[in-house]
Amino acid sequence: MTEQPDRSPSRWPASVYGVGEEPDPRVSLANERTFLAWIRTGLGFLAGAAALDVVASALERPSARWIAAALALGALICGVQSWRGWTRTERAVRLGRPLPATSLALPLALVVSVLAVLIVAMTVVS
């Protein structure tokens, strides 16, 4: 017997929970852990941005403020990817489709790489 999806209003978003079949709970929980890992990474970026902004203010280094802003952008990318990835993966699992690719990983890797180069350059120049 195929289990029907829970269409009760308490499960949100309906675009995820209103389709397909209930997956093995281990799969959903693994997807949730991935969501939380993206959130933790975003919080790390945000903490780094806040710390660098404070240091930039104290040292009067405007270039560090730009790096702090880019770190905050990285946090935003992580937040978007966490939600987008969770919904797309959960929906694919429920519908028995292949798992979607992580489309925001490359932009995030580029942000991190450019920031690393800038921070090293600032350190060498100081």
C-alpha positions, 0 to 999 in steps of 0.5 A, a space after each residue: 500500500 502506497 502512503 499518501 502525502 500529508 496534505 494537512 495545513 500544518 505541514 508547510 510548504 505545500 509545494 514540498 509536502 503536498 506531493 509524492 510519497 512520504 520518504 524514509 525518515 532517515 532521508 528527510 533527516 539527512 536533508 534537514 542536517 544538510 540544511 542546517 549545515 548551510 545555515 551554520 556556514 552562513 552564520 560563520 560568514 555573518 560572524 566573520 563579517 561582523 568581527 571584520 567590520 568592528 576591526 575595520 572601524 577601529 583601524 579605519 580600514 575601508 578596504 576591510 569593510 568591503 571584505 566584511 560586506 562580501 562575507 555578509 554576501 556569502 552569508 546571504 548565499 548560504 541562507 538562500 542555498 539552505 532553503 532552496 536546496 532543502 525544498 528541491 531535494 525533499 521534493 525530488 525524494 518525495 517524487 522519486 526523481 534524481 537529486 538536484 545539483 547545488 547551483 549556489 556552491 560555485 558562487 560561494 566558493 568564488 566569494 570565499 576564494 576572492 576574499 581569501 586572496 584579498 585578506 592575504 593581500 591586505 595582510 602583506 601590504 600592512 
